[in-house]
Amino acid sequence: MLKKTCLFLAAASALLAQDAEKLAALESAVQAAQSSGDNAWMLTSSALVLMMTGPGLALFYSGLVRKKNVLGTMMQSFILMAVVTVLWALVGYSIAFGEATPYFGDLRFALMNGVGGEPNGDYAGTIPHQTFMVFQLMFAIITPALISGAFAERMKFSAMLLFCSLWLLIVYAPMAHMVWGKGGLFNAFSGGKLPCFDFAGGTVVHITSGVSALVCALYLGKRVGYPTETMKPHSLVLSFIGACLLWVGWFGFNAGSALGSGSLATSAFVATHFGAAAATVGWLVAECLRGGKPSVLGGITGAVAGLVAITPASGFVKPMPALVIGFAAGIVCYLMVAVVKHKFGYDDSLDAFGVHGAGGTLGALLTGVFATNAVNNALKDSAGNPAPLGLVDGNGGQILNQAIGSALAWGLAIVGTLVILKICDAVVGLRVAPEHEIQGLDLSQHGEEGYSLES
């Protein structure tokens, strides 16, 4: 009897061991499937964000300038795809996502050291560290390219390259670290001393680029002939195509910032689309109420304004607040472009400040109003329960946090950009000669023409 009992127990132990092995194998397979799905979405998102710069922004901006500057404007976006990539690989990524101070990272990831196929649990636990790095790279590429809209048609190509290179390292990378980096000053999910919510770059991308754009416009001065000469967009068709590509690419920008392919990505996707749609309507309503007609230029600019404003909020708000944020952005950004710019007389050539600076600030503030743990419950209180996020959750103080964070982003952009402009002006000079500006940047800077009408 004892022998039979022992045999039974041995058989049961063997079965249990087999079951444990099967469970472990099943768990491993599930984790591998999740990692594979998340990685596929993040690589797709990375490609979508790169598409926002070239061809999206390149077409959008180049259609808005005069035809003598179409190639020069496209080239500004295109060359940054190359130059920023090199700088990001060398030191930029490490400054943004290394760990040193609340203001900037160390050089632990310089030269791509330690950035490989294994996940980095500090940032994204289900995708390779290299995937996270390249996704963030695409943000770093488009941000300085946005600034080029303010100094379009009048900055030297060499000055643009030097300015954008320094700006990436001095303004963008530290701001990215403060908001998203481990231990960053504003990183609400990593113990930041001033917790702010910025899901996909309202402060990091849009406030910094938009405010820097205004500084550039003021520092360089107006284009030759502005505002007495007519400087209409030479091809709204190009700009229309570019705006549509930006709208599509923005799903990677915002939904990709979920860093996975789950329900949070879906929520951000929906919020992004709703925000853009409502802003288009808001801009066109404001345009018509002011006595104009619903223009194509207004519609596509309004859509971009909505995409800008919903960016910081996209992973924190429900669909109806996304409509509110978008509609408000359409009206506010329209007034900044159609009223404020003309009142003060600055030459922000392609309205980079009016759309990105104003829209990014508005979106950051409204994130403090509408952010809710019903959408994003990653932030926990001391008891381990989802913490209240914005005013709708009962945390009205978050609006003040958002305001302070936005103000500090403004400050960094203003001071950093002024210093960089002074350096560039001293080293290579900023503006092309007046005769070269009249000739156009295509010929004076690149020796080419965008359109050849010869038979």
C-alpha positions in Angstrom: 0.0 0.0 0.0 2.8 2.4 0.9 4.5 1.5 -2.3 1.4 2.4 -4.3 1.0 5.7 -2.4 4.6 6.6 -3.2 4.1 5.8 -6.8 0.9 7.9 -6.9 2.6 10.8 -5.3 5.6 10.6 -7.7 3.2 10.5 -10.6 1.2 13.5 -9.3 4.5 15.4 -8.7 5.6 14.7 -12.2 2.2 15.9 -13.6 2.4 19.1 -11.5 5.9 19.8 -12.7 4.7 19.3 -16.3 1.8 21.7 -15.6 4.1 24.2 -14.1 6.4 24.0 -17.1 3.4 24.4 -19.5 2.1 27.4 -17.5 5.6 29.0 -17.6 5.8 28.3 -21.3 2.4 29.8 -21.8 3.2 32.9 -19.8 6.4 33.3 -21.8 4.5 33.0 -25.1 2.0 35.6 -23.9 4.7 38.0 -23.0 6.5 37.4 -26.3 3.3 38.1 -28.2 2.6 41.3 -26.3 6.2 42.5 -26.9 5.9 41.6 -30.5 2.6 43.5 -30.9 3.8 46.5 -29.0 7.1 46.6 -30.9 5.2 46.4 -34.3 3.0 49.3 -33.3 5.9 51.4 -32.0 8.0 50.9 -35.2 4.9 51.8 -37.2 4.5 54.9 -35.0 8.1 55.9 -35.5 7.7 55.7 -39.3 4.5 57.8 -39.0 6.2 60.5 -37.0 9.1 60.6 -39.4 6.6 61.0 -42.2 5.3 64.1 -40.4 8.6 65.9 -41.2 9.3 64.5 -44.6 7.0 64.7 -46.6 4.4 66.2 -44.2 6.0 69.4 -42.8 8.2 69.8 -45.9 5.1 70.0 -48.1 3.0 72.0 -45.7 5.7 74.7 -45.2 7.0 74.8 -48.8 3.5 75.4 -50.2 3.1 78.5 -47.9 6.2 80.3 -49.2 6.8 82.0 -52.5 7.9 79.7 -55.4 11.5 81.1 -55.3 11.9 79.5 -51.8 10.1 76.2 -52.2 13.3 74.0 -52.4 15.1 75.9 -49.7 12.1 75.4 -47.4 11.8 71.7 -48.2 15.6 71.3 -47.7 15.4 72.7 -44.1 13.1 69.8 -43.1 14.9 67.2 -45.1 18.4 68.0 -43.8 17.3 67.9 -40.2 16.2 64.3 -40.7 19.9 63.5 -41.3 21.7 66.0 -39.0 19.5 65.4 -35.9 19.8 61.7 -36.3 23.6 61.9 -36.1 23.5 64.2 -33.1 20.9 62.1 -31.3 23.0 59.0 -31.8 26.1 60.7 -30.5 24.9 62.6 -27.4 21.3 63.9 -27.8 19.5 60.8 -26.7 21.7 60.4 -23.6 21.1 64.1 -22.5 17.4 63.5 -22.8 17.0 60.1 -21.3 20.1 59.5 -19.2 19.9 59.9 -15.5 21.8 62.6 -13.7 19.9 65.7 -12.5 16.3 66.9 -12.8 17.3 69.1 -15.7 19.4 67.0 -18.0 20.7 63.4 -18.3 24.3 62.1 -18.2 26.2 60.5 -21.0 25.5 56.8 -20.1 23.8 56.3 -23.5 26.2 58.4 -25.6 27.3 56.7 -28.8 24.3 54.4 -28.3 26.1 52.6 -25.5 23.7 50.2 -23.8 20.9 50.9 -26.3 20.1 47.5 -27.7 17.4 44.9 -28.1 16.5 44.5 -24.4 13.8 46.7 -22.9 14.7 49.5 -20.6 12.2 49.2 -17.8 12.5 52.8 -16.8 10.7 53.8 -20.0 9.1 51.0 -21.9 9.1 47.5 -20.5 7.7 45.6 -23.5 9.7 47.0 -26.4 13.4 47.0 -27.2 15.3 50.0 -25.8 16.4 50.7 -29.4 12.8 51.0 -30.5 12.1 53.5 -27.7 15.2 55.5 -28.7 14.3 55.7 -32.4 10.7 56.7 -31.6 12.0 59.6 -29.5 14.4 60.4 -32.3 11.5 61.2 -34.6 10.2 63.8 -32.1 13.7 65.3 -31.9 13.7 65.6 -35.7 10.4 67.4 -36.2 10.7 69.9 -33.3 13.5 72.2 -34.7 12.0 71.8 -38.2 8.8 73.4 -36.8 10.9 76.5 -35.9 11.9 77.0 -39.5 8.5 78.3 -40.3 9.3 81.5 -38.4 12.5 82.4 -40.3 11.4 81.0 -43.7 12.7 82.9 -46.7 15.5 84.8 -45.0 18.0 82.6 -43.0 21.2 81.3 -44.4 21.3 77.5 -44.8 24.6 77.3 -42.8 23.0 79.4 -40.0 19.9 77.2 -39.9 22.1 74.1 -39.5 24.2 75.6 -36.7 21.1 77.0 -35.0 19.1 73.8 -35.1 22.0 71.7 -34.0 22.7 73.8 -30.9 19.0 74.2 -30.2 18.6 70.4 -30.1 21.3 70.0 -27.5 20.7 73.1 -25.4 16.9 73.5 -25.5 15.1 70.3 -26.8 17.1 67.5 -25.1 17.1 69.1 -21.6 13.3 69.8 -21.9 12.7 66.2 -23.0 14.6 65.0 -19.9 12.7 67.3 -17.6 9.3 66.1 -18.9 9.9 62.4 -19.8 13.3 61.5 -18.5 13.9 59.4 -15.3 14.1 61.8 -12.4 13.0 64.8 -14.6 11.8 68.0 -12.9 8.3 67.8 -14.5 8.0 64.0 -14.8 4.8 63.2 -12.8 5.4 59.4 -13.2 9.0 59.5 -12.0 8.8 61.6 -8.8 9.3 65.0 -10.5 9.2 67.9 -8.0 6.8 69.8 -10.2 4.6 67.1 -11.7 3.1 68.1 -15.1 1.2 66.0 -17.6 2.5 66.1 -21.2 1.6 62.9 -22.9 3.2 63.5 -26.3 5.0 66.8 -26.3 2.8 69.9 -25.7 5.7 71.5 -23.7 8.6 69.5 -25.1 7.8 70.0 -28.8 5.2 72.7 -29.3 5.8 75.3 -26.6 9.6 75.2 -27.0 9.5 75.3 -30.8 6.7 77.9 -31.0 8.2 80.3 -28.5 11.7 79.8 -30.1 10.1 80.6 -33.4 8.8 83.9 -32.1 12.2 84.8 -30.7 13.8 84.0 -34.1 11.2 86.1 -36.0 11.9 89.1 -33.7 15.6 88.7 -33.8 16.0 88.3 -37.6 13.5 91.1 -38.4 11.0 91.2 -41.2 11.4 89.9 -44.7 12.3 92.4 -47.4 9.1 94.0 -48.4 7.0 92.7 -45.5 4.2 93.7 -45.0 3.7 96.1 -47.9 4.3 93.5 -50.6 2.0 90.6 -51.2 3.6 87.3 -50.0 0.8 84.8 -50.7 1.4 81.0 -50.6 2.6 79.9 -54.0 0.9 76.5 -53.8 -2.0 75.7 -51.4 -2.1 72.3 -53.1 1.3 71.3 -51.7 0.2 72.7 -48.3 -3.1 70.8 -48.4 -1.3 67.5 -49.1 1.3 68.2 -46.3 -1.5 69.0 -43.8 -3.2 65.7 -44.5 0.0 63.8 -44.1 0.6 65.6 -40.8 -2.9 64.6 -39.6 -2.3 61.0 -40.4 1.2 61.0 -39.0 0.0 62.6 -35.8 -1.6 59.3 -34.8 1.9 57.9 -34.5 2.9 61.0 -32.6 0.2 60.8 -30.0 -1.1 57.2 -29.9 2.5 55.9 -30.2 3.3 57.8 -27.0 1.3 55.1 -25.2 4.5 53.0 -25.9 2.3 50.0 -26.5 -0.7 48.8 -28.5 -3.3 48.6 -25.8 -6.4 50.6 -24.9 -4.4 53.8 -24.0 -3.1 54.0 -27.5 -6.7 53.7 -28.8 -7.9 56.5 -26.4 -5.0 58.8 -27.6 -5.8 58.0 -31.2 -9.5 59.0 -30.8 -8.7 62.1 -28.8 -6.2 63.2 -31.5 -8.7 62.8 -34.3 -11.5 64.5 -32.4 -9.2 67.4 -31.5 -8.1 68.0 -35.0 -11.7 67.8 -36.4 -13.1 70.2 -33.8 -10.3 72.7 -34.3 -10.9 72.7 -38.1 -14.5 73.7 -37.4 -13.5 76.2 -34.8 -11.0 78.0 -37.1 -13.5 78.2 -40.0 -16.3 79.4 -37.8 -14.0 82.2 -36.4 -12.9 83.0 -40.0 -16.5 83.3 -41.2 -17.7 85.3 -38.2 -14.9 87.8 -38.8 -16.3 88.5 -42.2 -14.2 86.2 -44.3 -14.8 83.0 -46.2 -14.1 79.5 -45.1 -10.7 79.2 -46.8 -8.6 76.1 -47.5 -5.6 77.7 -45.8 -7.8 78.3 -42.7 -9.1 74.8 -42.6 -5.7 73.1 -42.8 -4.1 75.5 -40.4 -7.0 74.9 -38.0 -6.5 71.2 -38.2 -2.8 71.5 -37.3 -3.7 73.9 -34.4 -6.0 71.2 -33.0 -3.4 68.5 -33.3 -1.0 70.7 -31.5 -3.4 71.5 -28.6 -4.5 67.9 -28.1 -1.0 66.6 -28.0 -0.3 67.0 -24.3 -3.8 65.9 -23.3 -4.2 63.0 -25.8 -3.4 60.2 -23.3 -5.3 61.8 -20.4 -8.7 63.0 -21.7 -12.0 61.5 -22.8 -13.4 62.1 -26.3 -15.8 65.0 -25.4 -13.1 67.1 -23.7 -10.9 66.4 -26.7 -13.6 68.1 -28.8 -13.6 71.1 -26.4 -9.8 71.4 -26.5 -9.7 71.3 -30.3 -12.5 73.8 -30.8 -10.9 76.2 -28.4 -7.6 75.8 -30.1 -9.1 76.6 -33.5 -10.5 79.9 -32.2 -7.5 81.0 -30.1 -4.9 80.1 -32.8 -7.0 81.9 -35.4 -7.0 85.1 -33.3 -3.3 84.8 -32.7 -2.6 84.5 -36.4 -5.3 86.9 -37.8 -5.4 89.5 -35.1 -2.4 89.5 -32.7 0.3 89.0 -35.3 -1.0 91.9 -37.3 -1.5 94.1 -34.2 2.2 93.7 -33.1 3.6 93.5 -36.6 6.1 90.7 -36.2 6.9 88.6 -39.2 6.4 85.0 -38.1 6.4 83.8 -41.8 4.4 80.6 -41.5 2.8 81.2 -38.1 4.9 78.8 -36.1 4.3 80.8 -32.9 0.6 81.4 -33.5 -0.1 77.7 -34.0 2.5 75.9 -32.0 3.4 78.3 -29.3 -0.2 79.4 -28.6 -1.8 76.0 -29.3 0.8 74.1 -27.2 0.3 76.5 -24.2 -3.5 76.3 -24.4 -3.4 72.5 -24.6 -1.0 72.2 -21.7 -3.3 74.3 -19.5 -6.5 72.5 -20.5 -4.8 69.2 -19.8 -4.8 70.3 -16.2 -8.6 70.7 -16.4 -9.6 67.6 -18.2 -7.0 64.9 -17.4 -8.7 62.0 -15.7 -7.6 58.7 -14.2 -10.6 57.1 -16.0 -8.4 57.3 -19.1 -4.9 57.0 -17.6 -4.5 55.3 -14.2 -0.7 54.9 -14.2 -0.2 57.5 -11.5 -1.0 56.0 -8.0 -1.5 57.5 -4.6 0.1 56.4 -1.4 -2.5 53.6 -1.0 -1.9 52.3 -4.5 -5.1 53.6 -5.9 -5.3 55.7 -9.1 -4.5 59.2 -8.2 -6.7 62.2 -9.3 -5.2 63.9 -12.3 -6.9 67.1 -13.3 -9.7 69.4 -12.2 -12.4 66.9 -13.4 -10.9 64.4 -10.9 -11.0 67.0 -8.1 -7.3 68.0 -8.4 -7.6 71.7 -9.3 -4.0 72.3 -8.3 -2.8 70.5 -11.4 -3.8 73.6 -13.5 -1.2 75.6 -11.5 1.4 72.9 -12.1 0.7 73.0 -15.8 0.9 76.8 -15.8 4.3 76.8 -14.0 5.6 74.0 -16.3 4.5 76.0 -19.4 6.1 79.2 -18.0 9.4 77.5 -17.4 9.3 76.0 -20.9 8.7 79.5 -22.3 11.7 80.7 -20.2 14.0 78.0 -21.4 13.0 78.6 -25.0 13.4 82.3 -24.9 16.8 82.4 -23.1 18.2 79.4 -24.9 17.2 80.6 -28.3 18.5 84.1 -27.7 21.9 82.7 -26.7 22.1 80.4 -29.7 21.1 83.1 -32.1 23.8 85.4 -30.7 26.4 82.6 -31.2 25.2 81.8 -34.8 25.1 85.5 -35.7 28.7 85.9 -34.5 30.0 82.7 -36.2 28.3 82.6 -39.6 25.8 85.4 -39.7 22.1 84.7 -39.7 20.4 86.5 -42.6 21.1 86.1 -46.3 22.1 89.3 -48.1 19.1 91.4 -49.3 19.8 90.7 -52.9 19.9 87.0 -52.2 16.6 87.2 -50.4 15.1 89.0 -53.3 16.5 86.4 -55.7 15.2 83.6 -53.5 16.8 80.9 -51.3 16.5 78.2 -54.0 19.1 79.9 -56.2 21.1 81.8 -53.7 21.6 79.0 -51.2 21.3 75.8 -53.3 21.8 76.9 -57.0 18.6 75.2 -58.0 15.0 76.1 -58.9 11.9 74.2 -57.8 10.1 74.6 -61.0 11.5 74.6 -64.5 9.2 76.0 -67.1 11.6 75.3 -70.0 10.2 73.2 -72.9 
